[in-house]
Amino acid sequence: MDGRSGNGRDEAAGGDAGHGGLVNARIEGAAGIVTLDRPRTLNALTTAMRAEIARALAAWARDPQVYAVVIESAAKGMFCSGGDVREIAQLARSDMAAARRSLAAEYTLNWQLECFTKPTVSLIDGLVMGGGVGLTLYGTHRVAGAGYRFAMPETGIGLFPDDGVSSVLARMPHAIGMYLALTGRAIGPAAAFRLGLVTHCIPAERFAEVRAALSDAEPIDPILDGLHRHPDRGELESLEPAIARCFGAGSVEEMFARLQTERGEAEQWAREVLQDLGSRSPTSLKVTYRQVSLARGMDLRQALIQDYRLACRFLEANDFFEGVRALLIDRDRAPRWRPARLDAVDARAVETYFAHLGAGELPLSTRQELQALRP
């Protein structure tokens, strides 16, 4: 999920529908093509959009005509701002069972993409956040244009980085994943390539060639390798020692303390990061720290089951709704977090977010069961 979306049902009935629909899933030659087309909300993903993508993938897995899948955006310079958090907030207020079903469908789609056995190529130029990351990260190939910007900014709206992305963040070197998870800061194609978030860097004006080649069933790796342009030095490389020092700490409080004592070339960076962290939900920071720490020992399926537990608990608490209000409804950018201070977040309260849901756990098929969909 993320926080830069509009009202999914209202937008679908109004402005966006006239721009070609919310998502267009069709077959072109040997390629299944998924095109996100909800420009007024930066392609924020609704429950209905995810359902359409899931149906298409299930059909294409069994279709011998489909060699590969392409996921793209109809809008130039913009990919996906994440999930429609206003939609899920409204559902949670009116029908919690429906909200939970929507979350379950979101995380099931992430797992479906992970288990899909045909080449899946995401062509990403522009912002990709939250649920947009979950839609692309588990494909076989992830292509970044020059405008690519990755971020998981959920702690700023009283949430946590979900869609299983913690399983990837947890394995990044130098505590970079913890840094990205807590701060929500964005990185470009060079850093993303170095961290394995993308597999290729290709100018966006060549994306049409990739899609045409896949429609002709040309082998994907030679195509992408031939168009790839190795990026220059990434924006994180000079900060890696400071990130490791500060975000490799054993608690969120210790991270704050280390940032406060950072000196030298990274001092200004540390001050800005402290300011960023100070605006985020203290509960989200504590839960996210524990989430990413635990994810180091998890595979994606386990991380998604954990994310579902966390998301269900956040829908029962204050900060998510307050974040949506402050950033998307009233737009005063002054959320009233409860509790408002990091030292007031009780460790036992954090533990309750991770507690087993009993009969309400996320039911995910095994990899073998999902892959049996392909003949």
Beta strands, then each sheet from edge to edge (+ up, - down):
strand 1: 23-28
strand 2: 31-36
strand 3: 68-73
strand 4: 120-124
strand 5: 127-129
strand 6: 141-144
strand 7: 149-151
strand 8: 200-201
sheet 1: 1+ 2- 3- 4- 6- 8-
sheet 2: 5+ 7+
end
